[in-house]
Amino acid sequence: MERVKRGELRIYLGCAPGVGKTYRALEEAHRRFGRGTDVVLGLVETHNRRHTADLLDGLELVPRRTVSHRGTEFTELDLDAILTRKPQVVVVDELAHTNVPGCRNGKRWQDVAELLEAGITVLSTVNIQHLESLNDVITQITGVVQRETLPDVVVRAAEQVELVDMTPEALRRRMAHGNIYAPDMVDSALGNYFRTGNLTALRELALLWVADKVDDQLDRYRHENGITRTWEARERIVVALTGGPEGETILRRAARIAERTTGAELVAVHVARSDGLIAAAPDHLIRQRALVEDMGGTYHQVIGNDIATAVLDFARGANATQLVIGASRRGPIAARLSTGVGRSISALSGPIDVHLVHHEATAKPRRPRSGTSVLSLRRRVSGFVVAALGLPLLFAVLVPVGRDTSLSIDIVLVLGTVIAVALIGGLYPAVVAAVAGFLFLDYFFSPPIRSFAVADGQNLLALAVFLIVAVAVSTVVEIAARRTADAAVARAESDTLSTLAGSVLRGDSALPALLDRLRETFAMDSVTLLERHPDAADEPDLQHDPDNWRIVATTGERPSRAPDEGDVDVPADDNLTLVLRGRQLLAAEQRIVAAFAAQTAVALHQQRLVEQAAALAPLAEVDRMRTALLSAVSHDLRTPLAAAMAAVAGLRGTEVEFSAEDRDSLLATAQESLDRLNRLVVNLLDMSRLQAGALGVHLKEIGIEEVLPGVIADLGTAGDVLELHVPDDLPAVRTDPALLERVLVNLIGNALRYSPPDRPPEITATAHQDRMWIQVVDHGPGIPEADRERAFLPFQRLGDRRNADGVGLGLALVRGLTEAMGGTIIPETTPGGGLTMTVALPWSR
């Protein structure tokens, strides 16, 4: 059977509702239909926008499927009907939509995936706020949590993504003209989601996301076609870091180069040796990584023994246009002996521009890691002892039988002794043993005997080869010992740093965890992080004055108040110093402590950012409340006020003569609007009193049956359909009758609003243990468990705004009033569907 060719997905991406995504998709559908393509409309949401609805004419529309859920009927995409019809192209709007329970797939993009597998090309739409990776960013910008999202990979996998762009000013004009939302929603939208700042940020996110998508397509094209040369489609500046102190200078220079080009990308790379023996200082790399990330760049580490080749391979893979490296730190002699990394990179870079940055460390050789030998003094002495005793003993045995053995056998035996000396004492004892062996062999076994002269040229060659081999083997053994020691040091450093990272991740606070781990690792009495006061004196004589420093964090006994009070002080940055008290550190330990110091500076910076964010959180909440309140005042309070004013104005007018029935109707409208306005104002005032802790609560013992009549009367005719299940023998409850009445009116009002006509809400009351349990049960759509806590926040509405009145304070006020009376409120799912709100209050026995 021939495999069906997969259909293509074309997505119209917008920064916000109303930019014209559906309109553009329908235009494309008409264009293809005019060329003879079989095009149908699977599902299109016009949102009552006239110009969009006009484009439906002339195209075949597949009827939607009706799905019943919890007593309510919804319409969804009829996937089976489209698969049966099997057109060439289908338009499916709103790709991120969540299907009603009962559909085959939970998400519309999953329906689209089935259409694509069937070979049908799909034209669809999505807004940038629906992409999963940007969900938290969108929430921070707009203050609105997006519940309908789809994975980025779905959009990235599309064959075509077209950005439908519009400036914020043009979009707001379109909104003001009523071309996006209904007129009664325009003011609220313009003052909230459609603010100019929000739209600008969303537009930038959409542009950047599409730019990344284009980069992915370009990289894929280059890879598929084997293109390795640089294409300067976008400036990418790659910085090669050695891990030396010059890295920060090079990074800042590269950042200045990137700033001169709009949209340039900064990338830092460090090449580590493949044997794991990293020569770079970890503290420098930590600081440089933090610096490049602070400047908006990215940090990468690659493995390679040839640094020049590794850097260029990375740069070409990243499609870099410019490469920034530091000038060589090698001396003039080393520069003449071999081609340096900088010259190699410049010679092999091809179209990549190379910037060679001079710095303070230029032409200064790197300091050796340690001036001491990797072998202990005891092993060195043992090597000399073995050489001093072993060689005479060997020759004492060989000399008597020398005439019976050849020179080559004697050389092999002496060479074995030299290797043994090298294994025990390293290079220097082995070289001494090799020279001594050479002289002994020449004196005792090479004619003329007992003379350092050599008569036979072959013997001279053999002795010379012996000496060269002995020295070479001794050197190899010494190098192997050094590499083993380096590997042990690197492993110890790696274990310490990995333990450090683990302790930081597991700890409640990174900074104390770092200091505790440092003190434990190096067995110190105390570790203190000091910060220089901003107004501290710069004179060298006052650098160690305790008045110039303050303790940021400390662990252990006897914290240090100044750098000179400890045994070791290590700078963490320009203003931070880590002071250790207990003992002096070895040279090898200084490297790890320097890495700890760099980490403490990063941890302190992050801790202060968290503290700043926590300090700004209340201000952000106040701003959110202010915005929500302004929205409520501008819309929800204005609507009943406008209705009342219109009714009163009509009654006072002289142009029209109203009948008695009309006058009664207008008066009823005015009274209903003013009553609604009064309830809203009272709710706002009560919420402000709750938040200020100034709400008066008057508790007394009262029967629940004394409260219910007032509740039903307040609900008016709507209360006639309630089903009450309240036993007569319930004990008295200790509560505030007026507040309890307000709580029940709000809960029952919500239940009435969302209950189906044939299943009115039920009110039950029971006594259990030390609580009175009052339940308001409805059989409406309910609230998802994940959204229940959010439903109790002020100015929140879940579901369709058009079905809700008020400023979204109902449940927030209910919780506040209930807790003020010493009770609790519990939302639960009604068996069979719906929401049950339980109010638990203390009662008196």
C-alpha positions in Angstrom: 0.0 0.0 0.0 1.3 3.4 -1.0 2.0 5.6 2.0 0.0 8.8 2.2 2.1 11.9 1.9 1.8 14.0 5.0 0.0 17.3 4.7 1.6 20.6 5.4 0.9 22.9 8.3 0.8 26.6 7.8 0.4 28.8 10.9 -0.5 32.4 11.2 1.1 33.7 14.4 0.0 36.9 16.1 1.0 38.9 19.1 -2.6 39.4 20.4 -6.2 38.9 19.4 -7.5 41.1 16.6 -4.3 41.5 14.5 -5.9 39.6 11.6 -4.7 36.0 11.8 -8.1 34.5 10.8 -8.6 37.1 8.2 -5.2 36.3 6.6 -5.9 32.5 6.8 -9.2 33.0 5.0 -7.6 35.2 2.3 -5.1 32.4 1.7 -8.0 29.9 1.5 -9.7 32.0 -1.2 -6.5 32.3 -3.1 -6.0 28.6 -3.2 -9.6 28.0 -4.0 -9.3 30.4 -6.9 -6.4 28.2 -8.3 -8.6 25.2 -8.2 -7.6 23.7 -4.9 -10.2 21.7 -2.9 -10.6 24.0 0.2 -13.0 23.6 3.1 -13.6 25.5 6.3 -13.3 23.1 9.2 -13.7 25.5 12.1 -13.5 29.3 12.0 -14.1 31.7 14.9 -15.2 35.1 13.5 -16.0 36.5 17.0 -18.8 38.5 15.3 -16.2 40.5 13.3 -18.0 41.6 10.1 -15.0 41.7 7.8 -13.9 38.3 8.9 -17.4 36.8 8.5 -17.6 38.2 4.9 -14.7 36.0 3.9 -16.7 32.9 4.8 -18.9 33.4 1.7 -17.9 31.2 -1.3 -16.1 28.5 0.7 -17.6 25.1 1.8 -18.1 25.0 5.5 -18.1 21.6 7.3 -20.8 21.7 10.0 -19.5 21.5 13.6 -20.0 18.5 15.9 -22.3 19.1 18.9 -20.9 17.7 22.2 -22.9 17.6 25.4 -21.1 18.2 28.7 -22.7 18.5 32.1 -26.0 19.4 30.7 -24.7 22.1 28.3 -24.2 21.7 24.5 -21.0 22.8 22.9 -19.8 22.8 19.3 -16.4 21.5 18.3 -14.4 20.6 15.1 -16.0 17.5 13.4 -12.7 15.6 12.8 -14.4 12.5 11.4 -16.5 14.5 8.9 -13.3 16.3 7.6 -11.4 13.0 7.3 -14.4 11.5 5.4 -14.6 14.6 3.1 -10.8 14.5 2.7 -10.2 17.9 1.1 -6.8 19.1 -0.1 -6.8 22.1 2.3 -8.8 22.8 5.5 -8.9 25.9 7.7 -8.9 25.1 11.4 -8.8 28.2 13.6 -7.4 28.6 17.1 -4.8 25.8 17.2 -4.3 26.0 21.0 -8.0 25.5 21.8 -8.9 22.8 24.5 -11.7 20.5 23.3 -14.7 19.8 25.4 -14.5 16.5 27.3 -16.0 13.8 25.2 -14.0 14.6 22.0 -11.5 12.1 20.7 -8.5 14.4 21.4 -8.0 16.7 24.3 -6.5 19.5 22.2 -7.3 20.9 18.8 -3.6 20.7 17.7 -4.0 16.9 18.2 -7.0 17.0 15.8 -4.8 18.9 13.3 -2.1 16.2 13.7 -4.5 13.6 12.5 -5.5 15.7 9.6 -1.9 16.2 8.6 -1.2 12.4 8.9 -4.2 11.9 6.5 -2.4 14.0 3.9 -4.6 17.2 4.4 -2.9 20.6 4.4 -4.0 22.7 7.3 -4.2 26.5 7.7 -4.4 27.5 11.4 -3.8 30.4 13.7 -2.3 30.9 17.2 -1.3 33.8 19.4 2.2 34.1 20.9 0.7 33.9 24.5 -0.4 30.4 23.9 3.1 28.9 23.4 4.0 26.8 26.4 7.6 28.1 26.8 6.4 31.7 27.1 3.6 31.1 29.5 5.3 32.4 32.6 6.7 35.4 30.7 3.3 36.3 29.3 1.8 36.1 32.9 4.5 38.5 34.2 3.8 41.0 31.4 0.0 40.9 31.3 -0.9 39.6 34.7 -3.2 37.1 33.0 -2.6 33.3 33.3 -3.0 31.6 29.9 -4.8 28.3 30.5 -4.9 27.2 26.9 -1.3 26.4 25.7 0.3 24.2 23.2 3.9 22.8 23.0 6.3 25.0 21.0 7.4 21.9 19.0 4.0 21.9 17.3 4.5 25.3 15.9 8.2 24.8 15.2 7.4 21.7 13.2 5.1 23.7 10.9 6.3 24.0 7.3 5.4 27.7 7.3 4.9 30.2 10.1 3.8 33.6 9.0 3.8 36.5 11.4 0.7 38.7 11.3 2.1 41.9 12.7 0.4 45.2 13.7 1.7 48.1 15.7 0.2 48.6 19.2 -1.3 51.9 18.2 -3.1 50.5 15.2 -4.4 47.5 17.2 -5.8 49.8 19.9 -7.5 51.9 17.2 -9.0 48.8 15.8 -10.2 47.9 19.4 -11.6 51.4 20.0 -13.6 51.2 16.7 -15.3 48.0 18.0 -13.6 45.7 15.4 -12.4 43.2 17.9 -14.6 43.0 21.0 -18.1 44.1 21.8 -18.5 47.8 22.8 -19.2 47.0 26.4 -15.8 45.3 26.7 -13.7 47.9 24.9 -12.8 50.1 27.9 -11.9 47.2 30.1 -9.7 45.6 27.4 -7.9 48.9 26.6 -7.2 49.5 30.2 -5.9 46.0 30.9 -4.6 43.5 28.4 -4.4 45.9 25.4 -2.3 48.5 27.1 0.4 49.9 24.8 3.2 48.5 27.0 1.7 45.0 27.0 1.2 45.0 23.2 4.7 46.2 22.6 6.2 43.4 24.8 4.0 40.8 23.1 4.9 42.0 19.7 8.7 41.8 20.5 8.2 38.3 21.8 6.5 37.3 18.6 9.2 38.9 16.4 12.0 37.2 18.4 10.2 33.8 18.4 9.8 33.9 14.6 13.4 35.1 14.2 14.5 32.0 16.2 12.3 29.8 14.0 14.0 31.3 10.9 17.4 30.6 12.5 16.4 27.0 13.0 15.4 26.7 9.4 18.6 28.3 8.2 20.7 26.0 10.4 18.8 23.0 9.1 19.3 24.1 5.5 23.0 24.6 6.0 23.3 21.2 7.6 21.3 19.3 5.0 23.3 20.9 2.2 26.7 20.5 3.9 27.4 24.3 4.0 30.1 25.1 6.5 31.1 28.6 5.4 29.7 31.5 7.4 26.5 33.2 6.2 26.3 36.7 7.7 22.5 36.6 8.1 22.9 37.7 11.7 25.9 39.0 13.7 27.1 36.4 16.2 30.2 37.3 18.2 32.0 34.3 19.7 34.5 34.9 22.5 37.2 32.4 23.2 38.0 32.1 26.9 41.1 30.5 28.3 40.1 30.7 31.9 42.8 33.3 32.6 42.3 36.7 34.3 42.1 38.4 30.9 38.7 36.9 30.2 36.7 39.7 31.7 38.5 42.3 29.6 37.9 40.3 26.4 34.2 39.8 27.3 33.6 43.5 27.8 35.3 44.3 24.5 33.2 41.7 22.7 30.0 43.1 24.4 30.9 46.6 23.1 31.2 45.1 19.6 27.9 43.4 19.9 26.2 46.6 21.1 27.1 48.4 17.9 24.9 46.0 15.9 21.2 45.6 16.6 20.2 42.0 17.3 23.8 40.8 17.6 24.3 37.6 19.7 27.1 37.2 22.2 28.5 33.6 22.7 31.4 32.6 25.0 33.2 29.3 24.6 35.9 27.7 26.7 37.9 24.7 25.4 38.7 22.1 28.0 41.3 19.3 27.4 39.9 15.9 26.6 41.9 14.2 29.4 39.9 16.2 32.0 43.0 18.0 33.4 41.7 21.5 33.1 44.5 24.1 33.3 42.0 27.0 33.6 41.3 28.5 37.0 37.8 27.6 38.0 37.2 30.8 39.9 37.9 32.8 36.8 35.6 30.7 34.6 32.8 31.0 37.2 33.0 34.8 37.3 33.3 35.0 33.5 30.3 32.8 33.0 28.3 35.0 35.3 29.5 38.1 33.5 28.6 36.9 30.0 25.1 35.8 31.2 24.6 39.2 32.8 25.4 40.8 29.5 22.7 38.7 27.8 25.0 36.2 26.2 25.4 32.4 26.5 28.3 30.3 27.8 29.5 27.0 26.3 32.3 24.5 27.1 33.7 22.1 24.5 36.3 19.4 24.6 39.4 19.4 22.4 43.1 19.0 22.5 43.8 21.4 19.6 42.4 24.7 20.9 42.5 26.6 17.6 40.6 23.8 15.8 38.1 23.4 18.6 37.3 27.1 18.7 36.9 27.4 14.9 34.7 24.3 14.7 32.5 25.8 17.4 32.4 29.2 15.7 31.5 27.7 12.3 28.8 25.5 13.9 27.3 28.6 15.6 27.5 30.5 12.2 29.6 33.1 13.9 30.6 36.3 12.0 33.2 37.6 14.4 35.6 35.9 16.8 37.2 37.7 19.7 40.4 36.2 21.3 43.0 37.5 23.7 46.5 38.3 22.6 49.1 35.7 23.4 50.6 35.5 26.9 53.6 33.6 25.7 57.1 35.1 25.9 59.2 36.0 22.8 61.2 32.8 22.8 58.1 30.6 22.9 56.5 32.7 20.2 59.5 32.0 17.9 59.5 28.3 18.6 55.9 27.6 17.7 52.8 29.1 16.1 50.4 30.3 18.8 46.7 29.7 19.1 45.9 33.3 18.1 48.0 33.1 14.9 46.5 29.6 14.1 43.0 30.9 14.5 43.7 34.0 12.4 45.2 31.9 9.6 42.4 29.3 9.5 39.4 31.6 10.3 38.3 32.1 6.6 35.4 34.6 6.4 35.1 35.0 10.2 36.6 38.3 11.3 39.1 37.8 14.2 39.6 40.5 16.8 42.8 40.2 18.8 42.4 42.0 22.1 45.4 43.1 24.1 45.2 43.0 27.9 47.4 43.4 30.9 48.6 39.8 30.8 49.8 40.0 27.2 53.4 38.6 26.9 53.4 37.6 30.5 54.0 33.9 30.9 51.6 31.8 32.9 52.7 31.0 36.4 53.4 27.3 36.9 50.9 25.5 39.0 53.5 24.5 41.5 57.2 24.8 41.8 57.5 21.6 43.9 57.9 18.1 42.5 54.9 15.8 42.3 56.9 13.1 44.2 57.6 13.4 47.9 61.1 14.0 49.2 61.0 10.5 50.8 60.6 8.9 47.4 63.4 11.1 45.9 65.8 10.0 48.6 64.7 6.4 48.2 65.5 6.6 44.5 69.0 8.0 45.1 69.5 5.2 47.8 68.5 2.5 45.4 70.7 4.0 42.7 73.7 4.3 45.1 73.3 0.7 46.4 71.7 -1.1 43.4 74.3 -0.3 40.8 77.4 -1.3 42.8 75.7 -4.5 43.8 74.8 -5.2 40.2 78.3 -4.6 39.0 79.7 -6.6 41.8 77.9 -9.5 40.4 78.5 -8.8 36.7 82.2 -7.9 36.8 83.4 -11.4 37.8 81.3 -13.0 35.1 81.7 -10.2 32.6 83.8 -12.2 30.2 81.1 -14.8 29.8 78.3 -12.3 28.9 77.9 -9.9 26.0 77.8 -6.1 26.4 74.1 -6.1 25.2 73.1 -8.3 28.1 74.9 -6.1 30.6 73.2 -3.0 29.1 69.8 -4.6 29.5 70.4 -5.5 33.1 71.7 -2.0 33.9 68.7 -0.4 32.0 66.3 -2.5 34.2 68.0 -1.1 37.3 67.7 2.5 36.0 63.9 1.9 35.3 63.5 0.6 38.8 65.2 3.7 40.2 62.9 5.9 38.0 59.7 4.1 39.3 60.9 4.7 42.8 62.4 8.2 42.8 61.4 9.8 39.5 63.5 11.6 36.9 66.5 13.0 38.8 67.6 9.8 40.6 67.0 7.9 37.3 69.2 10.3 35.3 72.0 10.0 37.8 71.7 6.2 37.7 71.7 6.3 33.9 74.9 8.4 33.7 76.5 6.2 36.4 75.5 3.1 34.6 76.9 4.4 31.3 80.2 5.1 33.0 80.3 1.7 34.8 79.6 -0.1 31.5 82.2 1.8 29.7 84.8 1.3 32.4 84.2 -2.4 33.2 82.8 -4.0 30.0 83.9 -2.0 27.0 87.4 -2.6 25.7 89.9 -1.4 26.7 88.7 -2.7 30.1 89.1 -0.4 33.2 89.4 2.6 30.9 86.8 5.2 29.8 88.1 5.0 26.3 86.1 3.0 23.8 87.9 1.1 21.1 85.0 -0.4 19.2 82.6 2.0 17.5 79.7 -0.4 17.9 80.2 -0.5 21.6 80.2 3.3 21.7 76.9 3.4 19.8 75.4 0.8 22.1 76.4 2.8 25.2 75.0 6.0 23.7 71.7 4.4 22.8 71.6 3.0 26.4 72.0 6.5 27.8 69.4 8.0 25.5 66.9 5.2 26.2 67.5 5.4 30.0 66.9 9.1 30.1 63.9 8.9 27.8 62.3 6.1 29.9 63.0 8.1 33.1 61.4 11.2 31.5 58.3 9.2 30.5 58.0 7.7 34.0 58.3 11.2 35.5 55.6 12.6 33.1 53.3 9.7 33.9 53.7 10.4 37.6 53.0 14.1 37.1 49.9 13.3 35.0 48.7 10.8 37.7 49.2 13.5 40.4 47.4 16.1 38.2 44.5 13.6 37.6 44.2 13.0 41.3 44.2 16.8 42.0 41.6 17.3 39.3 39.5 14.5 40.6 39.7 15.9 44.1 38.7 19.4 42.9 35.9 17.9 40.8 34.6 15.9 43.8 34.8 19.0 46.0 33.0 21.2 43.5 30.3 18.6 42.8 29.7 18.2 46.5 29.6 21.9 46.8 27.0 22.2 44.1 24.9 19.4 45.6 24.9 21.0 49.1 23.9 24.3 47.5 21.0 22.7 45.6 19.8 20.8 48.7 20.2 23.7 51.1 17.4 26.2 51.9 19.8 29.1 51.3 22.8 29.0 48.9 25.0 31.4 50.7 25.0 29.7 54.2 25.3 26.3 52.5 28.4 27.5 50.6 30.1 28.8 53.7 29.2 25.7 55.7 30.6 23.4 53.0 33.8 25.5 52.7 34.4 25.3 56.5 33.8 21.6 56.6 35.9 20.8 53.5 39.0 22.6 54.7 38.5 22.1 58.5 38.4 25.7 59.3 37.2 27.3 62.6 35.2 30.0 60.8 34.5 31.3 57.4 33.2 34.9 56.9 32.1 36.8 53.9 32.9 40.5 54.2 31.7 43.4 52.1 33.4 46.7 51.8 31.2 49.7 52.8 30.4 51.9 49.8 31.9 54.9 51.5 35.0 53.0 52.7 38.4 54.8 52.4 40.7 53.6 49.5 44.0 54.2 51.3 46.0 51.0 51.6 46.7 51.6 55.3 42.9 51.5 56.0 42.0 48.5 53.8 42.0 46.2 56.9 40.2 48.6 59.2 37.0 46.8 60.5 35.1 50.0 60.1 35.5 49.7 56.4 33.9 46.2 56.3 30.6 44.6 57.2 29.8 40.9 57.8 27.4 39.6 55.1 27.4 36.0 56.3 29.5 33.8 58.6 29.7 30.3 59.9 31.7 28.8 62.8 33.3 30.4 65.8 35.0 33.8 66.0 33.9 35.5 62.8 36.4 37.9 61.3 35.6 41.6 61.1 38.4 42.5 58.7 40.5 40.6 56.1 43.7 40.6 58.2 41.9 38.9 61.2 41.8 35.6 59.4 44.5 33.2 58.3 43.5 33.3 54.7 41.6 36.0 52.7 40.4 35.5 49.1 38.8 38.2 47.1 35.4 37.2 45.7 35.0 40.4 43.6 35.9 44.1 43.9 33.9 44.6 47.1 33.6 41.1 48.6 36.3 39.1 50.4 36.1 35.6 51.9 38.1 35.3 55.2 39.0 31.9 56.6 40.3 31.3 60.1 41.9 28.1 61.4 45.1 27.4 59.4 47.1 28.3 56.3 46.1 26.8 53.0 48.3 24.8 50.7 48.8 26.1 47.2 46.7 23.4 45.7 43.8 24.3 48.1 43.9 27.9 47.1 42.4 27.1 43.7 39.3 25.5 45.2 38.9 28.3 47.8 39.0 30.8 44.9 36.2 28.9 43.2 34.2 28.9 46.4 34.8 32.7 46.7 33.5 33.2 43.2 30.4 31.1 43.9 29.7 33.1 47.1 29.6 36.3 45.1 27.2 34.8 42.6 25.1 33.3 45.5 25.0 36.7 47.2 23.9 38.4 44.0 21.1 35.9 43.5 20.0 36.2 47.1 19.7 39.9 46.8 17.8 39.6 43.6 15.3 37.2 45.4 15.0 39.7 48.3 14.4 42.6 45.8 11.8 40.5 44.0 10.1 39.7 47.3 10.1 43.3 48.3 8.5 44.3 45.0 5.9 41.5 45.1 3.5 43.5 47.4 3.9 46.5 45.2 3.1 44.4 42.1 0.1 43.0 44.0 -1.0 46.6 44.8 -0.6 47.6 41.2 -2.6 44.5 40.1 -5.4 45.4 42.6 -5.3 49.0 41.5 -5.6 48.0 37.8 -8.4 45.5 38.6 -10.3 48.1 40.7 -10.0 50.7 37.9 -11.3 48.1 35.5 -14.2 47.3 37.8 -15.0 51.0 38.4 -14.7 51.8 34.6 -17.0 48.9 33.6 -18.9 47.0 36.3 -19.8 50.0 38.4 -20.5 52.3 35.4 -22.9 49.9 33.7 -25.7 49.9 36.4 -25.0 53.6 37.0 -25.5 54.3 33.3 -28.7 52.3 33.3 -30.1 54.1 36.3 -29.2 57.5 34.9 -30.8 56.6 31.5 -34.0 55.6 33.3 -34.1 58.7 35.4 -33.3 60.9 32.4 -36.2 59.3 30.5 -38.6 59.9 33.3 -37.6 63.6 33.6 -37.7 64.2 29.8 -40.6 66.1 28.3 -40.2 64.8 24.7 -42.0 61.5 25.3 -45.2 60.9 27.3 -44.8 57.6 29.1 -47.7 55.4 30.2 -48.1 54.4 33.8 -46.8 50.9 32.8 -43.7 52.4 31.1 -43.0 54.7 34.1 -43.2 51.7 36.4 -40.8 49.8 34.1 -38.3 52.6 34.1 -38.6 53.1 37.8 -38.0 49.3 38.3 -35.0 49.5 36.0 -33.5 52.4 38.0 -34.2 50.7 41.3 -32.7 47.4 40.1 -29.6 49.2 38.8 -29.1 51.2 41.9 -29.6 48.1 44.1 -26.9 46.4 42.0 -24.7 49.4 42.3 -25.2 49.5 46.0 -24.3 45.8 46.3 -21.1 46.4 44.4 -20.1 49.4 46.5 -20.8 47.5 49.7 -18.7 44.5 48.5 -15.8 46.9 47.7 -16.0 48.6 51.1 -16.2 45.2 52.9 -13.2 43.9 51.0 -11.2 47.0 51.9 -12.2 46.6 55.5 -11.2 42.9 55.4 -7.8 43.8 54.0 -7.3 46.5 56.5 -8.5 44.3 59.4 -11.2 46.9 60.3 -14.3 44.8 59.7 -16.6 44.7 62.7 -17.8 41.2 63.7 -20.6 40.6 66.2 -20.8 37.0 67.2 -23.9 35.5 68.9 -25.7 32.2 69.1 -28.5 31.9 66.5 -30.3 29.1 64.7 -29.7 28.7 61.0 -33.4 28.8 60.3 -33.4 32.4 61.5 -30.9 33.4 58.8 -32.4 31.6 55.7 -35.6 33.7 55.4 -33.5 36.9 55.0 -31.3 35.2 52.4 -34.3 34.1 50.4 -35.9 37.5 50.6 -32.7 39.1 49.4 -32.5 36.8 46.4 -36.1 37.8 45.4 -38.0 35.6 43.1 -34.8 33.6 42.2 -34.9 32.1 45.7 -38.3 30.4 45.1 -36.6 27.6 43.2 -34.2 26.6 45.9 -34.3 23.1 47.5 -33.8 23.4 51.3 -32.8 20.5 53.5 -32.5 21.9 56.9 -33.5 19.7 59.9 -35.5 21.4 62.7 -33.3 20.0 65.5 -30.1 21.7 64.6 -28.2 23.3 67.5 -27.5 27.0 67.5 -24.4 28.3 65.6 -22.1 31.0 66.9 -21.8 33.6 64.1 -22.6 37.1 63.0 -26.1 36.8 61.4 -25.6 39.8 59.0 -22.3 38.5 57.7 -23.5 34.9 57.4 -26.5 36.2 55.4 -24.1 38.0 53.1 -22.0 34.8 52.7 -25.0 32.7 51.8 -26.5 35.3 49.4 -23.2 35.4 47.4 -22.9 31.6 47.3 -26.5 30.9 46.4 -26.4 33.8 43.8 -23.4 32.1 42.1 -25.1 28.7 42.2 -28.3 30.1 40.7 -26.3 31.8 37.9 -24.6 28.7 36.7 -27.2 26.0 37.5 -29.2 24.5 34.6 -32.9 25.4 34.7 -34.1 21.9 35.4 -31.7 21.3 38.4 -31.9 24.2 40.9 -29.3 24.6 43.7 -29.8 22.7 47.0 -29.1 24.1 50.5 -28.3 21.6 53.2 -27.3 22.0 56.9 -25.9 19.4 59.2 -24.1 19.3 62.6 -21.0 17.1 63.0 -18.5 17.2 65.8 -18.0 20.9 66.8 -19.0 22.4 63.5 -22.1 23.4 61.6 -21.8 22.4 57.9 -23.9 24.5 55.5 -23.6 23.3 51.9 -24.6 25.1 48.7 -24.9 22.5 46.0 -25.2 23.2 42.2 -25.0 21.1 39.1 -23.5 23.6 36.8 -20.1 23.5 35.0 -18.1 23.7 38.3 -14.6 25.0 38.7 -11.5 22.8 37.8 -9.6 21.8 40.9 -6.5 23.7 39.6 -8.4 26.9 39.4 -10.3 26.8 42.8 -7.7 28.7 44.8 -7.5 31.4 42.2 -11.3 31.8 42.3 -11.0 33.1 45.8 -8.7 36.0 44.8 -10.2 39.5 44.4 -11.2 40.6 41.0 -11.1 37.1 39.5 -13.7 35.6 37.1 -13.4 32.1 35.8 -15.3 31.3 32.7 -17.2 33.6 30.3 -17.3 37.2 31.5 -20.6 37.8 29.8 -22.3 35.4 32.2 -20.9 37.1 35.3 -21.9 40.3 37.0 -20.0 42.3 39.5 -16.3 43.1 40.0 -15.2 39.5 40.8 -15.3 40.0 44.6 -18.0 37.4 45.4 -15.9 34.4 46.5 -13.1 36.5 47.8 -15.6 38.3 50.1 -17.2 35.0 51.0 -13.9 33.6 52.2 -12.9 36.8 54.1 -16.3 37.0 55.9 -16.3 33.3 56.7 -12.8 33.4 58.2 -13.7 36.6 60.1 -16.5 34.6 61.8 -14.0 31.8 62.8 -15.2 29.5 60.0 -13.8 27.9 56.8 -15.1 27.5 53.3 -14.4 24.3 51.3 -15.0 24.0 47.5 -15.7 20.4 46.3 -16.9 18.7 43.2 -20.6 17.8 43.2 -21.2 14.1 42.4 -22.4 14.0 38.8 -20.9 17.4 38.0 -21.1 20.8 39.5 -19.7 22.6 42.5 -20.5 22.3 46.2 -19.4 25.1 48.5 -19.3 24.1 52.2 -19.3 26.7 55.0 -18.1 25.2 58.3 -18.9 27.3 61.4 -18.5 26.6 65.1 -21.7 25.9 67.1 -22.6 25.8 70.8 -23.8 22.6 72.4 
